Amino acid sequence: MKKKKIEQKMKELTREALKHQQGNGAFRFCFENSLLTDAMMIVLIRMLDLPEKTLLNALVQRLLSKQSKEGYWKLYEDDQGDLSATVQAYYSLLYSGEITPEKIEMKKAKHYIQKWGGIERVDSMTAIFLALNGHLKWPRLGHIPLLFLLIPQASPISFYDLSSYARAHFAPILLCQDLRYSITTKWTPDLTDLLMKDRSITSSIEQAWNAVSQFPSNILYTARKQAEQYMLQRVEEDGTLLNYATATFFMIYAMLALGYEKNAPAILRAFHALKGMVWYSESHLQNSPSTIWDTALLSLTLQEADLAHTAPATWLANHYLVNHQQTKYGDWSITKRGIAPGGWGFSEGNTIHPDIDDTTAALRALKDMKNESKRWQQGVSWVLAMQNQDGGWPSFEPDREGLLLKDLPIDGASSSFPDDSSADLTGRTIEFLCNYAELNREHPSIRRGVNWLIQNQERDGSWRGRWGICYIYGTWAALTALKAAGYSSDFLPVHKGIQFLKKIQREDGGWGESCRSDRQKKYVPLHFSTPSQTAWAVDALCICKETGESLNRGVDYLLKESFDIEERTYPTGAALPGSFYIRYHSYDVIWPLLALTHYKKLQINL
């Protein structure tokens, strides 16, 4: 009976996946992120005087629908309200011109903002957004002057010690800060009654800033030109900055600061690309569409499920992936000269910014090419070259540790400034290299990676993930890696990881972890289970051959006829702790289907 239920659920999930495949082979799902992108888009439409009333109204209505009855906005279901998100929504709704301050929802939001200290207490990204629009004083990042860009890369600390995605955001931000640029329009709302106490510039930062401004003009000019060139050289073919919506917004402000007209071709092209990133059924601007990631994961999952009728779909998907392998030299090549390109990026418009996770995901899907394709081998070589000196793998570039930058008083600095090794990247890379590239644990790269995982296991047996929530995700990645490398379930780190997953299983048989875990840096349970987190735990238990009650109860949860709305909509993807979380609409299909596939194979092989 259970076997039939599993087969039925797998067919159901497969049908749902195939609904999202496009004619070119790509699988497209919504990449739902924080409110910031929607808020920025509303302001951008008005600021640039663009005739986008339909889109504007849709974005406004979405933000209104996300407001709690108490007046605040939150980041996830068990969040008790978030000041920065509330300021983003409140400000952009007023800026839209469609909502007045007298509206009861706006009065509630204003009261909440005042209660929690006003607009000066928002996170760094929101503060920069407000400074750009004339509500807070520059410098918001006074402890990082633009001259930072002139420090040679060989120095103990330089601009290149920032992670690549941090650099993409900071080049335009630092340029705007240096020029003290802000813009107001007829749409700009008055926020003076939300300025409780202007702490935007301390005396020490003001003194440092004034000292910097005394540098010879030719040095300041050089720094500005370097920031401008760094930014413009990384504009993608579609006009975005590395295909990040947030970085592209800041780039548009930087262009205006540099004297571009509002209707300049580069600005309108960037806006048109942003508009193309809107998921219209949700009226939501995706920060970076997840098309490559979703396509790679689903192609592999469908191949693993081994359903005959899905073969044409996976062939199309793989053809699409082959065509999107990157051939350009991105920033990673600065420290890896002599290494040929071979990676994949996260989104379709990303052609110069590959990452390790997308690359191994694509190579898994293309596993049948490995004995006949030079490009598959190039991909493997590229992944091996990206290993950090500490033995783990980063997300984008090796050895961008930024150790001296982690402690700057900027929200998210410790997680977004460096590109540290992480358990999810290290685990998934080891699993790929062992199971697909056929390396064994005696290979130097595998040995170093395994040592990194062992050294970075938490005391409770878990591992902390970087791009998923959070300890369930990291533990799944680490356990599957250690098993792929040939370690048995009796191996102490594996045993401790298994026991951690069993200990945190919920009464309903599933697993659920709060987004608060990534900020508190410890496992925080959620008061309900989620399909993706349950699937990660079930998959880890399957790979470890833990054929007991815990596994069976987890499978029973995945076989539920339907999930509650909170279970389906909880964000289990991570980006910036405490401010930016992701709900991958694909995850409720991909991970349960993969976990059930592995469970079915485990039962057959027992």
C-alpha positions, 0 to 999 in steps of 0.5 A: 500500500505504501509503495503505491502511495510513494509511486502516486506521489512521485507521479504527482510531483513530476506532473507539477514539475513538468508544468513549469518547463518552457519550450527551451527546456528551462524550468521556471519557478518564482524566486520569492525574496524580501520586500526590498526589491518590490519597494525599490521598484516602486520608487524607481518607477516614480523617480524615473517618471516611467509609464508603468502604472499597471506594474506599480499598482500590482506592486502596491497591492502586493505590499498591502496584502503582506501587512499584518493587522497590527500594521507591521511587515515581517520576514517570515511566519514566526517573525514578530515584526521587522522594523526595516521591512516595515520602513521599506513597505511604508516608504514605498507605498507613500512614494507610489502616490497611490496610498496616503498617510491618512490611510488606517494601514499607514497610521498603524505602520507609522506607529510601529516605526515610531515605537521601535525607534524610527528610521535611523534604526533600520538595517544598513541596506534600508538606511542606504536606500533612505540616504539615496532618497534624501531621508538620512545623511551620508555617509552611511558607510563612513568607515569604508571610504571610496579610497578603499578601492585603491588599496592594492590587492596584494595588501593584507586587506583590499576591496577584493577581500569582499565577496564578489556579490558584496563588491557588486553592491558596494562599488555603486554604493561607495560611489554614491556615498563619496559624491553624497548623492541623493535625489528627491522628486515630487513623489518623495514623502516627508519622513521627518516625523520618523527621525527620532534622533539623527545618529547617521553620522557620529563625530568620529566618522564625520572627522574621518570623512572630512579628512578623506575629503582633503586628499588631492583631487586627482586621487579622489578622481582615480578612486571614483573612476575605479569604482565606475569602471568596476561597476560598468565592466560587470554589467551583463548583456541584459543591462543588469549588474551581475543580474542582481536586482538590488545591485542594479538599483544601486547602479542606477543611482550611481549612474545618476550621481555620475551625471547620467540623465534619467532617460539615458539608454543604460538606465532604461535598459537596466530598468527593462531588464528588471521588469523582465525579472518580475514574476507577474502572477505574484506581482513580485520582483525576483532579486535574481531568477533561479532558472539555472538552479531550478533546471539543473536540480529538476533535471537530475531529480527526474533522471533519478526518478527514472520515469520513462515519460520524462526522458524528453524533458530531461534531454531538453533541460540538459540541452538548455544547461549545456548552452548556459555553461559560462565561457567568460573569465569573471572575477574568479580568474583574478586569483586563478590564472590559467584555469579555463572557464567552466562554471554555471551561474544562478540565473539565465542572465548571469554570464560572468558570475559563476558559482560552485553550487550551480556548477555542481548541480548542472554537472550532476544533471549532465553526468551522461556527458562526462566521458565524451565532453571536454566541457564537462571535464572543464567544469570539474577542473573549475570546481576543484580550482575553487577550493579554499585553502582551509579545505572547504568550498566557498560560494563564488571565489576561493580565499576571499576571507575578508577577515578584517572586514567581518567585524565592521558595524554593517548588518550582514558583514560577517556573512556577506563580506567574506566568501567563507567555506560553508558546510552546504557548499563543501558538503555538496561539492564533495558529494558531487566529486565522489559520486559523479566525478569518481574521486575517492577520499584519498584524493587530496581535495576530498581529504582536505574537504572532509577534514574541514567538515569534521573540524566544523561540526557543531557540538550537537552534531549538526552543521550550519548551512549558508544558503538554506535554513539552516542546520537541517540544510547543512547537516544534510549536505555534510552527511551525504558528502561523508557517505559519498566519501565512503564513511560508514554510519558508525563514523562518529561525525556521521553518527552524531549528525544522524542523531541530531536529525532524529532528535529534532524531528517533530511529532507530525513526522516532519522537520521544521527550522526557523529562519531565526537559526541563521541569526542566532547561530544555533538550531531554532525549531519551527512550530510546524514542519516544511516539505523542503526541510523534511525532504532534506532530513529524509534524504540524509537518513536514506543515504545513511541507510537509517531504515527505522521509525524516524525515516518512515515517519518522515516519508509519511509526512511527505506523502500527505495529500496536501500541506497547509499554507504556512508549510508551503510558503515558509522561506527555507532559503537564506541570503542575508541573516536577519533581513533577506530570506528566500522562498523557492517555489520549486523546493516543494517539488524538487526535494520531496521528489528526490527524497522519495526517489531515494527512499524507494531505491533504498527499499528495493535494495534492502 
